[in-house]
Every structure is written in structure tokens, then in C-alpha cells.
Amino acid sequence: MGIQEDLLLFEEDLKKLIIEYEKYFLGLEKREPLQQLAVVERMVRKYMGPPINNTMMKFKYNTLVGRFNTYKQNWNKINILIENGKYSRDRFKMGLHQKLPVLPQNEPIFGKEPNDEMTQLHRQYMEARKSCNLADKEIPVDMIRNLVEKQKPLIMAKHKCSSIEFKVVIEDGAPKIKAIPHS
């Protein structure tokens, strides 16, 4: 194989290595592409000793080696950041894990029971929001539960009733939760 073919192969291997490192840093690959790195480093060392007489080939070789060294320095910096836990992708993932609430084993996410009254009210309210073309902002079930629990004693005292039923209605293009007192 001549110098020209080796340089074309070197350029292709370098492109593959760059892609493999990008996959690794994005989290698509679990391991660093060390085998591909070794192949490219072998190509760098192959023409370090003997002089290259063709100026164009020498320039191309030096350009590829310079590009490889620049990328390698960047990859080493990112690997150090990953090891120290300061890489932005890893910090983002850690932040997500810290924000997630830890639930007891057999407790569902949306309420005390999957079909309890507040979960159904929440579901109806969210469907009404969608039908009114309002933003898909997720409102937690607990927020509706807390609001209803606050208002329930006040409404019961005002209407002097023993129980209250809550329903979702749409008024003026917006969903509302209405209380219906029962005596």
C-alpha cells in the first residue's frame, strides 16, 4: 500500500473514531472506543519516522495528525469531566434522579387508589383542558386534592350540608371544578 492509500484509510478511520466518540459522549455507547483509537494511533505512528518526500502528502498527513491531536485533547478533557462528575450530560441525569420522588413499594403514583374520586376528577379536568385547547401543563393530582380538601369544610359550613360532590364543567371556554352540596 502506498502513502496515498494509507492517508485515505487514515482519514476514514479518523472520521469513524470521531463518530464513535460522539456516540459515547451522548450515552449511546457504554464504552469508550479504545480499539478504534488504537487503530488511528497506529496510523499516526506509521509515518512519524520515515520522511514523506511528496509535499502534498506530507501536508495532508500533518493536517490529519493535527486534527487527531486536537480531538484527542478534547476527548481527554471530557473524560476527566465525566470521571469528576462534572460533565453536563451526567449532571443533567443526576439532577433528574434527584428530582424524582422515592415512592414506597406498593403505592401508585396518582393517588391513594387508581380509581379514587380525586384521580377521576383530575382525569376529567385534564380532558376538559385538552378539549378547550389549553396548554398541556400537567397539574398534579395532589394539587387538586389539596384544593378540594381546603374548600370542602368551607362549602359544607356555608350550605349546611353533609356531603359535597365535585364535577368538572366548562364555562367561558375554561374548565372549572364545581361543588354540588348534598344534604
Residue frames as a rotation matrix with the C-alpha (Angstrom) as fourth column:
MET 1
0.576 0.818 0.000 0.00
0.818 -0.576 0.000 0.00
0.000 0.000 -1.000 0.00
GLY 2
-0.301 -0.694 0.654 1.26
0.669 -0.642 -0.374 3.46
0.679 0.325 0.658 -0.86
ILE 3
-0.912 -0.128 -0.389 1.24
0.377 -0.632 -0.677 6.62
-0.160 -0.764 0.625 1.17
GLN 4
-0.756 0.654 0.016 -1.82
-0.561 -0.661 0.499 7.99
0.337 0.368 0.866 -0.67
GLU 5
-0.029 0.766 -0.643 -3.94
-0.017 0.643 0.766 4.92
0.999 0.033 -0.006 0.13
ASP 6
-0.422 -0.209 -0.882 -2.74
0.826 0.313 -0.469 4.93
0.374 -0.926 0.040 3.75
LEU 7
-0.994 0.036 -0.104 -3.73
0.009 -0.915 -0.402 8.58
-0.109 -0.401 0.910 4.13
LEU 8
-0.392 0.911 -0.126 -7.21
-0.587 -0.143 0.797 7.91
0.708 0.387 0.591 2.72
LEU 9
0.042 0.342 -0.939 -7.58
0.442 0.836 0.324 4.97
0.896 -0.428 -0.116 5.13
PHE 10
-0.749 -0.399 -0.529 -6.26
0.652 -0.299 -0.697 7.16
0.120 -0.867 0.484 7.97
GLU 11
-0.877 0.451 0.167 -8.84
-0.436 -0.892 0.119 9.86
0.203 0.032 0.979 7.14
GLU 12
-0.036 0.899 -0.436 -11.72
-0.337 0.400 0.852 7.33
0.941 0.178 0.289 7.08
ASP 13
-0.119 -0.078 -0.990 -10.61
0.738 0.660 -0.141 5.74
0.664 -0.747 -0.021 10.36
LEU 14
-0.954 -0.249 -0.165 -10.38
0.297 -0.724 -0.623 9.18
0.035 -0.643 0.765 11.97
LYS 15
-0.545 0.828 0.128 -13.94
-0.647 -0.513 0.563 10.03
0.532 0.224 0.816 10.85
LYS 16
0.153 0.576 -0.803 -15.19
0.130 0.794 0.594 6.72
0.980 -0.195 0.046 12.27
LEU 17
-0.490 -0.435 -0.756 -13.37
0.784 0.160 -0.600 7.42
0.382 -0.886 0.262 15.54
ILE 18
-0.961 0.177 0.212 -14.93
-0.226 -0.946 -0.232 10.89
0.160 -0.271 0.949 15.81
ILE 19
-0.122 0.978 -0.170 -18.40
-0.588 0.067 0.806 9.40
0.799 0.198 0.567 15.29
GLU 20
0.069 0.098 -0.993 -17.76
0.497 0.859 0.120 6.64
0.865 -0.502 0.010 17.85
TYR 21
-0.821 -0.405 -0.403 -16.64
0.550 -0.368 -0.750 9.19
0.155 -0.837 0.524 20.47
GLU 22
-0.725 0.632 0.274 -19.72
-0.582 -0.775 0.247 11.32
0.368 0.020 0.929 19.80
LYS 23
0.171 0.786 -0.594 -21.90
-0.187 0.618 0.764 8.26
0.967 -0.019 0.253 20.38
TYR 24
-0.241 -0.368 -0.898 -20.00
0.762 0.501 -0.410 7.53
0.601 -0.783 0.160 23.58
PHE 25
-0.978 -0.193 -0.079 -20.36
0.201 -0.776 -0.597 11.07
0.054 -0.600 0.798 24.92
LEU 26
-0.451 0.887 0.101 -24.07
-0.702 -0.422 0.573 11.14
0.551 0.188 0.813 24.05
GLY 27
-0.379 0.265 0.887 -24.59
-0.748 0.477 -0.462 7.95
-0.545 -0.838 0.017 26.03
LEU 28
0.576 0.600 -0.555 -25.48
-0.815 0.471 -0.336 5.78
0.060 0.646 0.761 23.04
GLU 29
0.289 -0.582 -0.760 -22.38
0.002 0.794 -0.608 3.63
0.957 0.175 0.231 23.57
LYS 30
0.985 0.147 -0.090 -21.46
0.074 0.112 0.991 2.34
0.156 -0.983 0.099 27.01
ARG 31
0.456 -0.887 -0.067 -17.71
0.614 0.260 0.745 2.03
-0.644 -0.381 0.664 26.42
GLU 32
0.366 -0.474 -0.801 -15.07
-0.536 -0.811 0.235 4.33
-0.761 0.344 -0.551 25.07
PRO 33
0.996 0.063 -0.062 -13.97
-0.086 0.533 -0.842 3.29
-0.020 0.844 0.536 21.52
LEU 34
0.414 -0.903 0.114 -10.44
-0.512 -0.128 0.849 2.28
-0.752 -0.410 -0.515 22.53
GLN 35
0.105 -0.374 0.921 -9.93
0.578 0.777 0.250 -0.26
-0.809 0.506 0.298 19.71
GLN 36
0.704 0.197 0.682 -10.71
0.691 -0.408 -0.596 2.33
0.161 0.891 -0.424 17.04
LEU 37
0.906 -0.423 -0.011 -8.45
-0.391 -0.848 0.358 4.80
-0.160 -0.320 -0.934 18.89
ALA 38
0.212 -0.860 0.464 -5.59
-0.062 0.462 0.885 2.27
-0.975 -0.216 0.044 18.79
VAL 39
0.323 -0.033 0.946 -6.07
0.879 0.380 -0.287 1.83
-0.350 0.924 0.152 15.00
VAL 40
0.907 0.052 0.418 -5.81
0.242 -0.877 -0.415 5.59
0.345 0.478 -0.808 14.42
GLU 41
0.713 -0.695 0.090 -2.80
-0.503 -0.419 0.756 5.94
-0.488 -0.585 -0.648 16.73
ARG 42
0.200 -0.617 0.761 -1.07
0.463 0.744 0.482 3.16
-0.864 0.256 0.434 14.77
MET 43
0.550 0.077 0.832 -1.63
0.824 -0.209 -0.526 5.15
0.133 0.975 -0.178 11.58
VAL 44
0.965 -0.230 0.123 -0.17
-0.247 -0.956 0.158 8.27
0.081 -0.183 -0.980 13.23
ARG 45
0.443 -0.840 0.313 2.98
-0.367 0.148 0.918 6.39
-0.818 -0.522 -0.243 14.28
LYS 46
0.604 -0.164 0.780 3.42
0.595 0.744 -0.305 4.65
-0.530 0.648 0.546 10.91
TYR 47
0.481 -0.388 0.787 4.77
0.700 -0.370 -0.610 7.74
0.528 0.844 0.094 9.11
MET 48
0.982 -0.172 -0.079 6.41
-0.074 -0.734 0.675 9.55
-0.174 -0.657 -0.733 12.03
GLY 49
0.317 -0.931 0.179 9.85
0.220 0.256 0.941 8.03
-0.922 -0.259 0.286 11.39
PRO 50
-0.341 -0.514 0.787 10.37
0.868 0.149 0.473 7.89
-0.360 0.845 0.395 7.63
PRO 51
-0.599 0.098 -0.795 10.26
-0.143 -0.990 -0.014 11.25
-0.788 0.105 0.606 5.85
ILE 52
0.330 0.741 0.585 7.49
0.695 0.228 -0.681 11.89
-0.638 0.632 -0.440 3.34
ASN 53
-0.670 -0.739 0.065 9.00
0.553 -0.439 0.708 13.42
-0.495 0.511 0.703 0.20
ASN 54
-0.387 0.615 0.687 5.77
0.694 -0.297 0.656 14.45
0.608 0.730 -0.312 -1.52
THR 55
-0.984 -0.064 0.165 4.83
-0.038 -0.833 -0.552 17.89
0.173 -0.549 0.818 -0.14
MET 56
-0.246 0.968 0.053 1.12
-0.712 -0.218 0.668 17.40
0.658 0.126 0.742 -0.72
MET 57
0.296 0.320 -0.900 1.10
0.223 0.893 0.391 14.04
0.929 -0.316 0.193 1.10
LYS 58
-0.628 -0.607 -0.487 3.23
0.644 -0.054 -0.763 15.46
0.436 -0.793 0.425 3.93
PHE 59
-0.835 0.384 0.393 0.79
-0.457 -0.883 -0.109 18.38
0.305 -0.271 0.913 4.33
LYS 60
0.135 0.945 -0.296 -2.23
-0.534 0.321 0.782 16.03
0.835 0.053 0.548 4.33
TYR 61
0.038 -0.210 -0.977 -0.56
0.591 0.793 -0.147 13.74
0.806 -0.572 0.154 6.89
ASN 62
-0.885 -0.441 -0.151 0.34
0.386 -0.513 -0.766 16.66
0.260 -0.736 0.624 9.18
THR 63
-0.549 0.770 0.326 -3.20
-0.676 -0.638 0.369 18.07
0.492 -0.017 0.870 8.87
LEU 64
0.336 0.690 -0.641 -4.75
-0.163 0.713 0.682 14.72
0.928 -0.125 0.352 9.83
VAL 65
-0.261 -0.518 -0.815 -2.34
0.757 0.415 -0.505 14.29
0.600 -0.748 0.284 12.76
GLY 66
-0.962 -0.085 0.261 -3.11
-0.055 -0.872 -0.486 17.83
0.269 -0.482 0.834 13.95
ARG 67
-0.136 0.987 0.086 -6.86
-0.709 -0.158 0.687 17.20
0.692 0.032 0.721 13.73
PHE 68
0.286 0.189 -0.939 -6.46
0.300 0.913 0.275 13.89
0.910 -0.361 0.204 15.59
ASN 69
-0.633 -0.616 -0.469 -4.39
0.641 -0.079 -0.763 15.51
0.433 -0.784 0.445 18.36
THR 70
-0.790 0.415 0.451 -6.95
-0.486 -0.873 -0.048 18.31
0.374 -0.257 0.891 18.78
TYR 71
0.247 0.925 -0.288 -9.81
-0.527 0.377 0.762 15.83
0.813 -0.036 0.581 19.05
LYS 72
0.061 -0.285 -0.957 -7.81
0.544 0.813 -0.208 13.61
0.837 -0.507 0.204 21.41
GLN 73
-0.922 -0.383 0.046 -7.15
0.194 -0.565 -0.802 16.54
0.334 -0.731 0.596 23.77
ASN 74
-0.415 0.856 0.309 -10.86
-0.798 -0.506 0.328 17.41
0.437 -0.111 0.893 23.75
TRP 75
0.368 0.553 -0.747 -11.84
-0.176 0.831 0.528 13.77
0.913 -0.064 0.403 24.41
ASN 76
-0.403 -0.593 -0.697 -9.37
0.624 0.379 -0.684 13.58
0.669 -0.710 0.218 27.31
LYS 77
-0.918 0.112 0.381 -10.85
-0.303 -0.819 -0.488 16.75
0.257 -0.563 0.785 28.84
ILE 78
0.018 0.999 -0.027 -14.39
-0.811 0.031 0.585 15.36
0.585 0.011 0.811 28.53
ASN 79
0.215 0.004 -0.977 -13.29
0.250 0.966 0.059 12.03
0.944 -0.257 0.207 30.04
ILE 80
-0.814 -0.529 -0.239 -11.80
0.393 -0.199 -0.898 13.88
0.427 -0.825 0.370 33.01
LEU 81
-0.633 0.669 0.390 -15.07
-0.729 -0.684 -0.009 15.82
0.261 -0.290 0.921 33.43
ILE 82
0.304 0.752 -0.585 -17.01
-0.447 0.655 0.610 12.53
0.841 0.076 0.535 33.34
GLU 83
-0.168 -0.462 -0.871 -14.71
0.545 0.693 -0.472 10.99
0.822 -0.554 0.135 35.95
ASN 84
-0.968 -0.244 -0.063 -15.14
0.196 -0.571 -0.797 14.02
0.158 -0.783 0.601 38.21
GLY 85
-0.288 0.946 -0.152 -18.92
0.925 0.233 -0.301 14.05
-0.249 -0.227 -0.942 37.73
LYS 86
-0.269 0.127 -0.955 -18.93
0.092 -0.983 -0.157 17.49
-0.959 -0.130 0.252 36.11
TYR 87
-0.974 -0.028 0.223 -19.88
0.222 0.037 0.974 16.57
-0.035 0.999 -0.030 32.54
SER 88
-0.694 0.718 -0.051 -23.13
-0.711 -0.695 -0.107 18.35
-0.113 -0.038 0.993 31.57
ARG 89
-0.129 0.674 -0.727 -24.94
-0.517 0.580 0.629 15.22
0.846 0.457 0.273 30.35
ASP 90
-0.415 -0.092 -0.905 -24.15
0.549 0.768 -0.330 13.36
0.726 -0.634 -0.268 33.57
ARG 91
-0.986 0.072 -0.152 -25.07
0.078 -0.607 -0.791 16.36
-0.149 -0.791 0.593 35.71
PHE 92
-0.459 0.869 -0.184 -28.41
-0.828 -0.344 0.442 16.57
0.321 0.355 0.878 33.88
LYS 93
-0.044 0.412 -0.910 -29.09
-0.042 0.909 0.414 12.89
0.998 0.057 -0.023 34.57
MET 94
-0.726 -0.256 -0.638 -28.11
0.596 0.227 -0.770 13.28
0.342 -0.939 -0.013 38.23
GLY 95
-0.901 0.429 0.060 -30.48
-0.422 -0.839 -0.343 16.24
-0.096 -0.335 0.937 38.51
LEU 96
-0.147 0.875 -0.461 -33.31
-0.677 0.251 0.692 14.16
0.721 0.414 0.555 37.10
HIS 97
-0.178 0.033 -0.984 -32.64
0.405 0.913 -0.042 11.38
0.897 -0.406 -0.176 39.57
GLN 98
-0.923 -0.206 -0.326 -32.57
0.379 -0.329 -0.865 13.82
0.071 -0.921 0.382 42.47
LYS 99
-0.726 0.686 0.047 -35.91
-0.682 -0.727 0.076 15.39
0.087 0.023 0.996 41.47
LEU 100
-0.191 0.685 -0.703 -37.78
-0.251 0.658 0.710 12.09
0.949 0.312 0.047 41.24
PRO 101
0.096 0.270 0.958 -39.67
-0.990 -0.072 0.120 11.30
0.102 -0.960 0.261 44.44
VAL 102
-0.862 -0.353 -0.363 -38.97
-0.290 0.932 -0.219 7.98
0.415 -0.084 -0.906 46.06
LEU 103
0.094 0.986 0.137 -42.28
-0.872 0.016 0.489 6.15
0.480 -0.165 0.862 46.48
PRO 104
-0.261 -0.089 0.961 -42.98
-0.689 0.714 -0.121 3.28
-0.676 -0.694 -0.248 48.83
GLN 105
-0.900 -0.313 0.303 -43.19
-0.066 0.786 0.615 -0.09
-0.430 0.534 -0.728 47.09
ASN 106
-0.608 0.700 0.374 -46.92
0.789 0.584 0.189 -0.65
-0.086 0.410 -0.908 46.59
GLU 107
-0.022 0.606 -0.795 -48.15
0.337 -0.744 -0.577 2.96
-0.941 -0.281 -0.188 46.37
PRO 108
0.262 0.158 0.952 -49.45
0.964 -0.003 -0.265 4.12
-0.039 0.987 -0.153 42.97
ILE 109
-0.726 -0.664 0.179 -48.21
0.682 -0.729 0.064 7.42
0.088 0.168 0.982 41.55
PHE 110
-0.630 0.462 0.624 -51.52
0.093 -0.753 0.651 9.27
0.771 0.468 0.432 41.02
GLY 111
0.019 0.690 0.724 -53.35
-0.798 -0.426 0.427 8.82
0.603 -0.586 0.542 44.28
LYS 112
-0.291 -0.096 0.952 -54.22
-0.847 0.488 -0.210 6.55
-0.445 -0.867 -0.224 47.10
GLU 113
-0.086 0.301 0.950 -56.09
0.297 0.918 -0.264 4.20
-0.951 0.259 -0.168 44.79
PRO 114
-0.882 -0.357 0.306 -56.06
0.377 -0.149 0.914 4.17
-0.281 0.922 0.266 40.99
ASN 115
-0.451 0.786 0.422 -59.81
0.542 -0.134 0.829 4.81
0.709 0.603 -0.366 40.71
ASP 116
-0.395 0.332 -0.856 -60.40
0.829 -0.273 -0.488 7.08
-0.396 -0.903 -0.168 43.69
GLU 117
0.578 0.816 -0.020 -62.60
0.743 -0.536 -0.401 10.16
-0.338 0.217 -0.916 43.37
MET 118
0.480 -0.449 -0.754 -59.74
-0.209 -0.893 0.398 12.69
-0.852 -0.033 -0.522 43.15
THR 119
-0.627 -0.717 0.304 -57.97
0.099 0.314 0.944 10.75
-0.773 0.622 -0.126 40.40
GLN 120
-0.178 0.656 0.733 -61.16
0.967 0.255 0.006 10.66
-0.183 0.710 -0.680 38.36
LEU 121
0.769 0.431 -0.472 -61.75
0.402 -0.900 -0.167 14.37
-0.496 -0.061 -0.866 38.98
HIS 122
-0.016 -0.886 -0.463 -58.16
-0.246 -0.446 0.861 15.07
-0.969 0.127 -0.211 37.90
ARG 123
-0.670 -0.210 0.712 -58.57
0.525 0.544 0.654 12.98
-0.525 0.812 -0.255 34.75
GLN 124
0.305 0.876 0.374 -61.83
0.939 -0.211 -0.271 14.80
-0.158 0.434 -0.887 33.86
TYR 125
0.677 -0.098 -0.729 -60.20
0.076 -0.976 0.202 18.18
-0.732 -0.192 -0.654 34.49
MET 126
-0.401 -0.907 -0.128 -57.20
-0.132 -0.081 0.988 17.38
-0.907 0.413 -0.087 32.26
GLU 127
-0.485 0.315 0.816 -59.50
0.832 0.453 0.319 16.11
-0.269 0.834 -0.482 29.48
ALA 128
0.648 0.751 -0.127 -61.54
0.698 -0.652 -0.295 19.32
-0.304 0.103 -0.947 29.75
ARG 129
0.256 -0.655 -0.711 -58.33
-0.173 -0.755 0.632 21.36
-0.951 -0.039 -0.307 29.43
LYS 130
-0.731 -0.538 0.420 -57.43
0.255 0.355 0.899 19.47
-0.633 0.765 -0.123 26.27
SER 131
-0.085 0.784 0.615 -60.92
0.988 0.145 -0.048 19.95
-0.127 0.604 -0.787 24.82
CYS 132
0.827 0.353 -0.438 -60.60
0.355 -0.931 -0.082 23.73
-0.437 -0.088 -0.895 25.46
ASN 133
0.590 -0.687 0.424 -57.21
0.550 -0.043 -0.834 23.74
0.592 0.725 0.352 23.68
LEU 134
0.871 -0.357 0.337 -55.38
-0.491 -0.656 0.574 24.92
0.017 -0.665 -0.746 26.79
ALA 135
-0.022 -0.984 -0.177 -51.69
-0.893 0.099 -0.439 24.20
0.449 0.148 -0.881 27.39
ASP 136
0.513 0.153 -0.844 -50.76
-0.028 0.986 0.161 20.60
0.858 -0.059 0.511 28.17
LYS 137
-0.414 -0.655 0.632 -49.30
-0.663 -0.259 -0.703 21.67
0.624 -0.710 -0.326 31.52
GLU 138
-0.140 0.315 -0.938 -49.63
0.372 0.895 0.245 18.68
0.917 -0.315 -0.243 33.83
ILE 139
-0.032 0.235 0.971 -51.39
-0.816 -0.567 0.110 19.55
0.577 -0.790 0.210 37.08
PRO 140
-0.874 -0.389 -0.292 -50.64
-0.179 0.815 -0.551 17.07
0.452 -0.429 -0.782 39.88
VAL 141
-0.006 0.888 -0.461 -53.47
0.373 0.429 0.823 15.11
0.928 -0.167 -0.333 41.48
ASP 142
-0.269 -0.171 -0.948 -52.23
0.961 0.023 -0.277 16.19
0.069 -0.985 0.158 44.90
MET 143
-0.997 -0.083 0.007 -52.76
0.083 -0.997 -0.012 19.84
0.008 -0.011 1.000 43.99
ILE 144
-0.357 0.934 0.004 -56.42
-0.348 -0.137 0.927 19.21
0.867 0.330 0.374 43.13
ARG 145
0.072 0.343 -0.937 -56.79
0.674 0.676 0.299 17.02
0.736 -0.652 -0.182 46.24
ASN 146
-0.663 -0.402 -0.632 -55.39
0.745 -0.440 -0.501 19.78
-0.077 -0.803 0.591 48.50
LEU 147
-0.919 0.355 0.173 -57.61
-0.287 -0.902 0.323 22.47
0.271 0.248 0.930 46.95
VAL 148
-0.084 0.940 -0.331 -60.72
-0.119 0.320 0.940 20.31
0.989 0.118 0.084 47.31
GLU 149
-0.060 0.015 -0.998 -59.85
0.866 0.498 -0.044 19.37
0.497 -0.867 -0.042 50.91
LYS 150
-0.923 -0.287 -0.257 -59.42
0.376 -0.819 -0.433 23.07
-0.086 -0.496 0.864 51.78
GLN 151
-0.767 0.638 0.067 -62.70
-0.515 -0.674 0.529 24.11
0.383 0.371 0.846 50.19
LYS 152
-0.405 0.650 -0.643 -64.82
0.309 0.759 0.573 21.19
0.861 0.034 -0.508 51.39
PRO 153
-0.437 0.284 -0.853 -65.31
0.896 0.057 -0.440 22.32
-0.076 -0.957 -0.280 55.03
LEU 154
-0.885 0.088 -0.457 -65.97
-0.049 -0.994 -0.095 25.91
-0.463 -0.062 0.884 53.97
ILE 155
-0.689 0.653 -0.314 -68.64
-0.467 -0.069 0.882 24.89
0.554 0.754 0.352 51.44
MET 156
-0.385 0.545 -0.745 -70.23
0.604 0.759 0.243 22.42
0.698 -0.356 -0.622 53.91
ALA 157
-0.605 0.124 -0.786 -70.46
0.685 -0.421 -0.594 25.15
-0.405 -0.898 0.170 56.55
LYS 158
-0.905 0.230 -0.357 -71.84
-0.343 -0.891 0.296 27.71
-0.250 0.390 0.886 54.08
HIS 159
-0.435 0.756 -0.489 -74.57
-0.605 0.157 0.781 25.41
0.667 0.635 0.389 52.68
LYS 160
-0.285 0.271 0.919 -75.12
-0.885 0.294 -0.361 23.42
-0.368 -0.917 0.156 55.90
CYS 161
0.619 0.430 -0.657 -74.88
-0.690 0.697 -0.193 20.08
0.375 0.573 0.729 54.11
SER 162
0.681 -0.310 0.663 -73.44
-0.350 0.658 0.667 16.67
-0.643 -0.686 0.340 54.97
SER 163
0.006 -0.714 0.700 -71.65
0.599 0.563 0.569 15.85
-0.800 0.416 0.431 51.72
ILE 164
0.349 -0.009 -0.937 -70.36
-0.570 -0.795 -0.205 17.51
-0.743 0.606 -0.283 48.56
GLU 165
0.459 -0.201 0.866 -69.92
0.685 0.701 -0.200 16.19
-0.566 0.685 0.459 45.05
PHE 166
-0.056 -0.562 -0.825 -67.33
-0.319 -0.773 0.548 17.78
-0.946 0.294 -0.136 42.74
LYS 167
0.530 0.252 0.810 -67.76
0.673 0.456 -0.582 17.94
-0.516 0.854 0.072 38.96
VAL 168
-0.650 -0.730 -0.210 -65.79
0.348 -0.532 0.772 19.44
-0.676 0.429 0.600 36.11
VAL 169
0.557 0.802 0.217 -67.70
0.644 -0.251 -0.723 21.93
-0.525 0.542 -0.656 33.95
ILE 170
-0.566 -0.684 0.460 -66.63
0.823 -0.435 0.366 24.22
-0.050 0.586 0.809 31.11
GLU 171
0.607 0.703 -0.371 -67.61
0.676 -0.702 -0.224 27.86
-0.418 -0.114 -0.901 31.49
ASP 172
0.842 -0.221 -0.492 -66.45
-0.359 -0.910 -0.206 30.69
-0.402 0.350 -0.846 29.21
GLY 173
0.725 -0.533 -0.436 -64.06
-0.320 0.299 -0.899 28.33
0.609 0.791 0.046 27.40
ALA 174
-0.393 -0.884 0.255 -62.25
-0.682 0.094 -0.725 27.24
0.616 -0.459 -0.640 30.55
PRO 175
0.026 0.407 -0.913 -62.67
0.328 0.859 0.393 24.15
0.944 -0.310 -0.111 32.74
LYS 176
-0.328 -0.047 0.943 -63.75
-0.788 -0.537 -0.301 24.67
0.521 -0.842 0.139 36.35
ILE 177
-0.729 0.131 -0.672 -64.35
0.405 0.874 -0.269 22.37
0.552 -0.468 -0.690 39.28
LYS 178
-0.227 0.763 0.605 -67.83
-0.621 -0.592 0.513 22.95
0.750 -0.260 0.608 40.70
ALA 179
-1.000 -0.019 0.014 -69.03
-0.023 0.548 -0.836 21.82
0.008 -0.836 -0.549 44.11
ILE 180
-0.202 0.975 -0.088 -72.56
-0.361 0.009 0.932 20.41
0.910 0.220 0.351 44.38
PRO 181
-0.786 -0.102 0.609 -73.76
-0.617 0.084 -0.782 20.24
0.028 -0.991 -0.129 48.01
HIS 182
-0.207 0.722 -0.660 -75.98
0.006 0.675 0.737 17.33
0.978 0.149 -0.143 49.15
SER 183
-0.161 0.205 0.965 -77.97
-0.911 -0.406 -0.066 17.43
0.379 -0.891 0.252 52.35
